[in-house]
């Protein structure tokens, strides 16, 4: 399994998350994933805000009312291979509400 730390941003929102791809080439990890119901070779990503709270393995588990996590989660799953630790997932930019994505707060 691969884990990345990402910065989810939205209007007046900063959420650092641990994102873990729920797939593996390791036989032990594959057994546990299969045993707990994760489909093989599916792009499911577990998202856990680093400040605590709940973790979810799919965007629809957040419901659509907390748009920030719903939209960011979908984007992370669809773009997993191009994301790296420290990247910003800007919901306003994804939705076309901004012309350019936000820069990480690490640089402010």
C-alpha positions in Angstrom: 0.0 0.0 0.0 1.2 3.5 -0.7 0.5 6.5 1.5 0.8 10.2 0.7 0.2 13.3 2.7 -1.9 15.8 0.8 -3.3 19.3 1.5 -6.9 19.6 0.7 -8.0 23.2 0.2 -11.4 24.9 -0.5 -12.8 28.3 0.4 -11.4 29.1 3.8 -10.5 25.5 4.3 -7.2 23.6 5.0 -7.3 19.9 5.6 -4.1 17.9 5.7 -4.9 14.2 5.0 -3.2 10.8 4.9 -4.3 9.1 1.7 -3.6 5.4 1.3 -4.1 3.4 -1.9 -5.9 0.3 -0.8 -4.1 -2.1 -3.1 -0.8 -3.9 -2.7 1.7 -6.3 -4.3 2.6 -7.6 -0.8 0.9 -11.0 -0.2 0.2 -10.3 3.5 -1.4 -6.9 2.7 -3.3 -8.4 -0.2 -4.8 -11.0 2.2 -5.9 -8.4 4.7 -7.4 -6.2 2.0 -9.3 -9.1 0.5 -10.4 -10.4 3.9 -11.9 -7.0 4.7 -13.7 -6.7 1.4 -11.5 -4.4 -0.7 -11.7 -5.3 -4.4 -8.4 -6.3 -6.0 -6.9 -3.7 -8.3 -9.5 -1.1 -7.7 -8.5 2.5 -7.2 -10.0 2.8 -3.7 -8.1 5.3 -1.5 -8.6 5.6 2.2 -8.6 9.3 3.3 -8.0 10.3 6.9 -7.8 13.9 8.0 -4.7 14.3 10.1 -6.4 16.3 12.8 -8.5 13.2 13.7 -12.1 12.3 13.1 -13.3 9.7 10.7 -11.5 8.0 7.8 -13.3 6.9 4.6 -12.4 4.5 1.8 -14.5 6.1 -0.9 -15.8 9.6 -1.8 -19.5 8.7 -1.5 -18.9 7.7 2.1 -18.6 11.4 3.0 -22.0 12.2 1.5 -22.3 15.1 -0.8 -23.0 17.8 1.8 -19.4 18.2 2.9 -18.4 19.1 -0.7 -14.8 19.6 0.2 -14.0 16.0 1.1 -16.4 14.5 -1.4 -14.9 16.4 -4.4 -11.3 16.1 -3.1 -11.6 12.3 -2.5 -13.0 11.7 -6.0 -10.1 13.8 -7.5 -7.5 11.9 -5.4 -8.7 8.5 -6.6 -8.9 9.6 -10.2 -5.4 11.2 -10.1 -3.6 9.0 -7.6 -0.6 8.2 -9.9 0.1 11.9 -10.6 -0.1 13.1 -7.0 2.8 13.2 -4.6 3.2 13.9 -0.9 2.8 17.6 -0.3 0.5 18.3 -3.3 -2.5 20.6 -3.0 -5.9 19.3 -4.0 -7.8 22.6 -4.5 -11.6 21.9 -4.7 -12.3 25.4 -6.0 -9.9 24.9 -8.9 -11.3 21.4 -9.6 -14.8 22.9 -9.8 -13.6 25.7 -12.1 -14.2 28.4 -9.5 -10.6 29.5 -9.7 -8.3 29.9 -12.7 -5.2 28.6 -10.9 -4.8 26.1 -8.1 -3.9 27.4 -4.6 -0.3 27.1 -3.4 0.5 25.0 -0.3 0.3 26.8 3.0 3.9 25.4 3.6 5.1 28.3 1.4 3.3 31.1 3.2 
